[in-house]
Amino acid sequence: MDADLTKDSLAVAIEALSWMAYANLGERNALFKAAEQLGISRASELRQAHRLIMEITRFQNRLEYLISQAMTQDEIKRAPHGISSFLKMLAYLKYVDGASQKDLARTVSWARQVMGWREIHPYEEQIALIVSGSIPLRPDALPEFEKLSFETCHPSWFVERMVRLFGRNRALRMLRRNLQSVPAYARLNSLKVTDEAEKVRIAKGLGGSKIEGVKDVLRLGKPGRALLQSDLFASGVIVVQDLASITAGLVTSPKPGQTVFDICAAPGNKTTHLAEQMQNKGVIYSIDISDRRLAYWRKEVERTGCSIATPIRADGRRIPLKYEADVVLVDPPCSNTGVFARNPAIKWKITSARVNEFSLKQYAILQAASELVGSNGALVYCTCSILPEENEYVLEAFLRRNPNFKVVPQTPFLGSSGLRGFDQCQRFYPHLHDCNGYFIAKLQRTD
């Protein structure tokens, strides 16, 4: 068990997990709400609480299975959210993290102090079963996809889809990779720093490693709050952005003086990357439907020194402008199946029905975006999904209706080839490329 775990970090984690279950909050919002509610603000304790929340969420279905072997379904339904959260935490520490008996006993003692003896007392038998490791594990008795769901900690529908799509062995490698987070990446912002020697100094100070074939991009591992609170970040010198997303901006490759559209642009990393490549010359129209996300976009644009972008609040399916743009970048809402390693809470919220809903919306946004592309202009489509329903299928439907567009080669090409014959498209997979799962297609208007 992590030595940084304290009674306060335990309390924040239990309360945050309860908020996630009760109010369907995301893990960060739940963490901040719990910390404020309990009056706990030490960064080290919040970091440890956040780690616990993320890992318990990552292994959620396995932990729920363990709890179901220690309690009846009626007992599970009657248990307060705090008790359910604590039991899952205890199961994680025992069966996943490998905590010692001494550490487990200390955790139980803290829980009694945090939650109160009266609330804990009715569940002493279940606590003893978990701490002793006496819960019988019988996943082999489950149907095949439910057994794989238990092993890889993904929804069974997603496991089945992955196996049928990629084959059992490859799918399992991909799913198992999601049981660990992916590294963080950052790009050095040339709108803020142009001296090459200074860039080398900054990169050395960050301790990052360079990415072959991509200039000014660093692999950081875990950025931590210290980096996000640093002067380098605050001044916009560095932008924390996933490698696949950075690649999408490089593939878009706008030139100084061009007219560019960034569709579904918030929170703004791609907009600022486009402006950097354009040397702040030309114009970018950044479209997004969310006022809240555009507020974050404005902060990001200001922080990074981007001066050529204009925000427009609009539905990407009904863009209220008529331009002949040189380049249009489309990054529509998606299932985020490519970011399960980085953000495990998402995998328990998405369903196959939601994937189909996203696919219809993505096609509509791509079609509307294509109408902005001028003669010989470029159209780049990308998602952080690894499912073809949101990628190759959308592309096939679009090309059938729009023969005046063709798929063209991409530079740089850091990923793997697309599926269904789309060899010039590129896909990123966490188990192969150590970043978010992602899809990028580049098209050119030919008429």
C-alpha positions in Angstrom: 0.0 0.0 0.0 1.2 3.5 -0.8 3.0 5.0 2.2 1.4 8.4 1.4 -2.1 7.1 2.4 -3.4 9.0 5.4 -6.6 9.1 7.3 -7.6 12.3 5.6 -6.8 11.0 2.1 -8.9 7.9 2.9 -11.8 10.2 4.1 -11.6 12.3 0.9 -11.5 9.2 -1.3 -14.5 7.5 0.4 -16.6 10.7 0.2 -15.6 11.3 -3.4 -16.5 7.8 -4.5 -19.8 8.2 -2.7 -20.5 11.4 -4.7 -19.6 9.6 -7.9 -22.2 6.9 -7.1 -24.9 9.2 -5.7 -24.7 12.1 -8.1 -22.8 10.6 -11.1 -20.1 13.2 -10.8 -16.7 12.8 -12.6 -13.8 11.8 -10.4 -12.2 15.3 -10.4 -15.4 17.1 -9.6 -16.2 14.5 -6.9 -12.7 14.9 -5.4 -12.9 18.7 -5.2 -16.4 18.5 -3.7 -15.3 16.0 -1.1 -12.2 17.9 -0.2 -14.2 21.1 0.2 -16.9 19.3 2.2 -14.3 17.8 4.6 -12.0 20.9 4.7 -9.0 19.0 3.5 -6.6 20.9 1.2 -3.1 19.4 1.5 -1.9 18.7 -2.0 -0.2 15.4 -1.0 -3.4 14.0 0.5 -5.5 15.1 -2.4 -3.1 13.4 -4.8 -3.3 10.2 -2.9 -7.1 10.4 -2.7 -7.2 11.0 -6.4 -5.0 8.0 -7.1 -7.2 5.8 -5.0 -10.3 7.0 -6.7 -8.8 6.4 -10.2 -7.6 2.9 -9.4 -10.8 1.8 -7.7 -12.7 3.1 -10.7 -10.3 1.3 -13.0 -11.0 -2.0 -11.3 -14.7 -1.3 -10.5 -16.4 -4.4 -11.8 -13.8 -6.7 -10.3 -14.2 -5.0 -6.9 -18.0 -5.2 -7.2 -17.8 -8.9 -7.9 -15.7 -9.4 -4.8 -18.2 -7.5 -2.7 -21.0 -9.6 -4.2 -19.3 -12.7 -2.9 -19.2 -11.3 0.6 -22.7 -9.8 0.8 -26.1 -10.7 -0.4 -27.7 -8.5 -3.1 -30.2 -7.2 -0.6 -27.4 -6.2 1.8 -25.6 -4.5 -1.1 -28.7 -2.5 -2.0 -29.2 -1.4 1.7 -25.6 -0.4 2.3 -25.0 3.4 2.5 -22.8 4.8 -0.2 -20.0 5.4 2.2 -19.9 1.8 3.2 -20.0 0.6 -0.4 -17.2 2.9 -1.2 -15.1 1.8 1.7 -15.6 -1.9 1.0 -14.5 -1.5 -2.6 -11.5 0.5 -1.4 -10.6 -2.3 1.0 -11.1 -4.9 -1.7 -8.8 -2.9 -4.0 -6.1 -2.6 -1.3 -6.2 -6.4 -0.5 -6.8 -8.0 -3.9 -5.2 -5.6 -6.4 -2.7 -3.4 -4.5 -1.4 -6.3 -2.3 -1.5 -4.3 1.0 -0.1 -6.0 4.1 -2.3 -7.1 7.0 -0.8 -4.3 9.1 -1.7 -1.7 6.5 -5.2 -3.1 6.1 -5.8 -3.1 9.8 -4.7 0.5 10.0 -7.0 1.4 7.1 -10.0 -0.2 8.9 -9.1 1.7 12.1 -9.1 4.9 10.2 -12.4 4.1 8.6 -14.0 3.6 12.0 -12.7 7.0 13.0 -13.9 8.7 9.8 -17.3 7.0 9.4 -18.1 6.2 13.0 -18.3 2.9 14.8 -22.1 2.7 14.6 -22.0 2.8 10.7 -19.1 0.4 10.4 -20.3 -2.2 13.0 -23.0 -3.9 10.9 -20.4 -4.8 8.3 -17.6 -6.2 10.5 -18.1 -9.7 9.1 -17.7 -8.5 5.5 -14.7 -6.4 6.4 -13.1 -9.5 8.1 -13.8 -11.6 4.9 -12.1 -9.0 2.7 -9.1 -8.4 5.0 -8.5 -12.1 5.5 -8.6 -12.8 1.8 -11.3 -15.4 2.4 -13.7 -14.3 -0.4 -14.1 -17.2 -2.8 -13.2 -16.2 -6.4 -15.0 -18.2 -9.0 -14.7 -16.2 -12.3 -14.2 -19.4 -14.3 -17.8 -20.2 -13.6 -18.9 -17.0 -15.5 -19.8 -17.0 -19.2 -16.8 -16.3 -21.5 -17.2 -12.6 -22.0 -18.2 -11.9 -18.4 -15.1 -13.8 -17.3 -12.9 -11.7 -19.6 -14.8 -8.6 -18.3 -13.7 -9.6 -14.8 -10.1 -10.2 -15.9 -9.7 -7.0 -17.9 -12.1 -4.8 -15.9 -14.2 -3.5 -18.9 -17.9 -3.8 -19.6 -18.7 -7.2 -21.1 -20.4 -5.6 -24.2 -17.1 -3.8 -24.9 -15.0 -6.9 -24.3 -17.2 -8.8 -26.8 -16.9 -6.0 -29.4 -13.2 -5.8 -29.1 -12.7 -9.6 -29.4 -14.9 -9.8 -32.5 -13.2 -6.7 -34.0 -9.5 -7.5 -33.3 -9.4 -11.2 -32.3 -9.1 -12.6 -28.8 -5.3 -12.3 -28.3 -5.0 -8.8 -29.7 -8.1 -7.6 -27.9 -6.8 -8.9 -24.5 -3.5 -7.1 -25.0 -5.4 -3.9 -25.6 -7.8 -4.4 -22.7 -5.0 -5.3 -20.2 -3.0 -2.3 -21.2 -5.9 -0.1 -20.0 -5.3 -1.4 -16.5 -2.4 1.1 -16.3 -2.5 4.8 -17.2 -0.6 6.1 -20.2 2.2 8.7 -20.0 1.6 12.4 -20.3 3.0 14.5 -23.1 3.7 18.2 -23.7 4.7 20.4 -26.6 6.9 23.4 -26.3 4.9 26.4 -27.6 6.9 28.4 -30.2 4.6 31.3 -29.8 6.2 31.8 -26.4 9.7 30.4 -26.9 11.6 30.4 -30.2 15.3 30.1 -29.1 16.4 26.5 -29.7 18.9 26.6 -26.8 16.2 27.7 -24.5 14.0 24.9 -25.7 16.7 22.4 -24.9 17.1 23.9 -21.4 13.4 23.7 -20.7 13.2 20.1 -22.0 16.1 19.1 -19.8 14.5 20.8 -16.8 11.3 18.9 -17.4 13.1 15.6 -17.5 11.1 14.5 -20.5 12.2 12.4 -23.4 12.0 13.5 -27.1 9.6 11.8 -29.5 11.4 10.7 -32.7 10.1 12.4 -35.8 8.2 15.1 -33.9 9.8 18.4 -33.0 9.3 20.1 -29.6 7.2 17.2 -28.1 8.2 15.5 -24.9 7.1 12.4 -23.1 6.7 13.3 -19.5 5.4 10.3 -17.7 3.0 11.7 -15.1 2.9 15.5 -15.1 1.7 16.0 -11.6 0.2 19.1 -10.0 3.6 20.7 -9.7 4.0 21.0 -13.5 0.4 22.3 -14.0 1.1 24.9 -11.3 4.5 25.8 -12.7 5.5 29.1 -14.3 6.2 27.2 -17.5 2.6 26.1 -17.7 1.1 29.3 -16.4 3.0 31.4 -19.0 1.9 29.1 -21.8 5.5 27.9 -22.7 4.3 24.3 -22.4 1.0 22.7 -23.3 0.1 19.4 -21.8 -1.5 17.4 -24.7 -1.6 13.8 -25.6 0.7 12.6 -28.4 -2.1 11.4 -30.7 -3.9 14.8 -30.4 -0.6 16.6 -31.1 -0.2 14.4 -34.2 -3.7 15.4 -35.4 -2.7 19.1 -35.3 0.5 18.3 -37.2 -1.4 16.3 -39.8 -3.7 19.3 -40.2 -0.6 21.4 -41.1 -2.1 24.9 -41.6 0.1 27.5 -43.2 0.6 31.1 -42.2 -2.1 33.4 -43.7 -4.6 30.6 -44.2 -8.3 30.5 -43.2 -8.8 27.6 -40.8 -11.9 26.2 -39.0 -11.5 24.1 -35.8 -14.9 22.4 -35.2 -15.7 21.2 -31.7 -12.7 23.3 -30.6 -12.9 23.5 -26.8 -10.9 23.1 -24.6 -8.5 24.7 -27.1 -5.3 22.7 -27.3 -5.8 22.1 -31.0 -6.7 25.7 -31.7 -3.5 26.9 -30.1 -1.4 24.3 -31.9 -2.9 25.4 -35.2 -2.1 29.0 -34.4 1.5 28.1 -33.5 2.0 26.4 -36.9 0.5 29.5 -38.6 2.9 31.8 -36.6 -0.2 33.7 -35.5 -0.8 34.8 -39.1 -4.2 34.2 -40.8 -7.5 33.4 -39.1 -9.0 30.5 -37.1 -12.7 30.2 -36.4 -13.2 27.9 -33.4 -16.7 26.4 -33.2 -18.1 24.8 -30.0 -21.6 24.3 -28.6 -20.7 24.7 -24.9 -20.4 28.0 -23.2 -18.6 26.3 -20.3 -16.1 24.7 -22.6 -15.6 27.9 -24.5 -14.8 29.7 -21.3 -12.0 27.3 -20.8 -11.0 27.7 -24.5 -10.6 31.5 -23.9 -8.3 30.9 -21.0 -6.2 28.5 -23.0 -6.0 30.8 -26.0 -4.9 33.7 -23.7 -2.4 31.6 -21.8 -0.6 30.4 -24.9 -0.5 33.7 -26.8 -2.8 32.7 -29.6 -4.1 35.9 -31.2 -5.8 34.8 -34.5 -8.6 32.6 -33.2 -12.3 33.7 -33.0 -14.7 31.7 -30.8 -18.2 31.0 -32.2 -20.8 29.2 -30.1 -22.7 27.0 -32.4 -23.7 23.4 -33.0 -21.2 21.7 -35.3 -24.0 20.2 -37.3 -25.4 23.7 -38.2 -22.5 26.0 -38.6 -23.8 29.6 -39.1 -21.0 30.7 -41.5 -20.2 30.3 -45.2 -16.5 30.3 -46.0 -14.2 28.6 -48.3 -11.6 27.6 -45.8 -8.1 26.3 -46.6 -8.2 23.7 -43.8 -11.0 22.4 -41.6 -10.3 20.2 -38.5 -13.1 18.2 -37.0 -12.8 16.6 -33.6 -16.4 15.7 -32.7 -17.8 14.3 -29.5 -17.2 10.6 -29.2 -17.3 7.6 -26.9 -13.7 8.2 -25.7 -13.0 4.5 -25.9 -9.4 5.4 -26.6 -8.9 7.1 -23.2 -10.1 4.3 -20.9 -6.4 3.9 -19.7 -6.2 7.6 -18.8 -9.8 8.1 -17.6 -11.3 4.8 -16.4 -14.6 6.3 -15.2 -15.7 6.7 -18.8 -15.7 3.0 -19.6 -18.6 2.4 -17.1 -20.7 5.1 -18.6 -20.6 4.3 -22.3 -22.9 1.8 -23.9 -23.2 0.3 -27.4 -26.3 2.4 -27.9 -24.4 5.6 -27.0 -21.7 4.6 -29.6 -24.4 4.5 -32.3 -25.7 7.9 -31.2 -22.2 9.4 -31.4 -21.7 7.9 -34.9 -24.8 9.6 -36.2 -23.7 13.0 -34.7 -20.2 12.6 -36.0 -21.4 12.0 -39.5 -23.6 15.1 -39.4 -20.8 17.2 -38.1 -18.3 16.0 -40.7 -20.9 16.6 -43.5 -21.5 20.2 -42.2 -17.8 20.8 -41.9 -17.0 19.6 -45.4 -19.2 22.4 -46.8 -16.7 24.9 -45.5 -13.8 23.4 -47.4 -12.6 25.4 -50.4 -11.3 23.9 -53.7 -8.3 21.7 -53.0 -8.7 22.4 -49.3 -8.0 19.9 -46.6 -10.5 18.2 -44.2 -9.1 16.4 -41.1 -11.4 14.1 -39.1 -10.2 12.7 -35.7 -11.7 11.0 -32.6 -10.3 9.5 -29.4 -12.3 6.4 -30.1 -10.9 3.1 -31.3 -14.2 1.7 -32.6 -14.8 1.7 -36.4 -18.4 2.8 -35.8 -17.1 6.2 -35.0 -14.2 6.2 -37.5 -14.0 4.1 -40.6 -17.8 3.6 -40.8 -18.4 7.3 -40.6 -15.7 7.9 -43.3 -17.2 5.3 -45.6 -20.7 6.9 -45.3 -19.2 10.4 -45.9 -17.2 9.3 -49.0 -20.2 7.6 -50.6 -22.1 10.9 -50.4 -19.2 13.1 -51.2 -17.1 11.8 -54.2 -15.4 15.2 -54.4 -13.3 14.2 -51.4 -10.5 11.7 -51.3 -8.4 10.3 -48.5 -4.8 11.4 -48.7 -1.5 10.5 -47.0 -0.6 12.0 -43.6 2.6 13.5 -42.3 3.8 12.6 -39.7 2.6 9.0 -39.6 3.3 7.7 -36.0 0.4 5.3 -35.6 -0.9 2.1 -37.3 -2.9 1.9 -40.5 -6.6 2.3 -40.4 -9.1 -0.6 -40.7 -11.3 -1.6 -43.7 -8.7 -0.7 -46.3 -8.1 2.9 -45.0 -4.3 2.4 -45.0 -3.6 6.1 -45.3 -5.5 6.8 -42.1 -3.8 6.3 -38.8 -4.8 4.7 -35.6 -3.2 4.9 -32.2 -3.5 2.2 -29.6 -2.3 2.5 -25.9 -0.7 -0.9 -26.0 1.4 -0.1 -29.1 1.9 3.6 -29.0 1.8 4.4 -25.2 -0.7 7.2 -25.6 -4.5 7.6 -26.0 -6.3 5.5 -28.5 -7.1 7.7 -31.5 -8.1 7.9 -35.2 -7.0 10.4 -37.8 -8.2 10.7 -41.4 -7.1 13.5 -43.8 -9.1 14.2 -46.9 -8.7 16.6 -49.8 -11.4 18.3 -51.8 -10.8 17.5 -55.5 -13.3 19.7 -57.4 
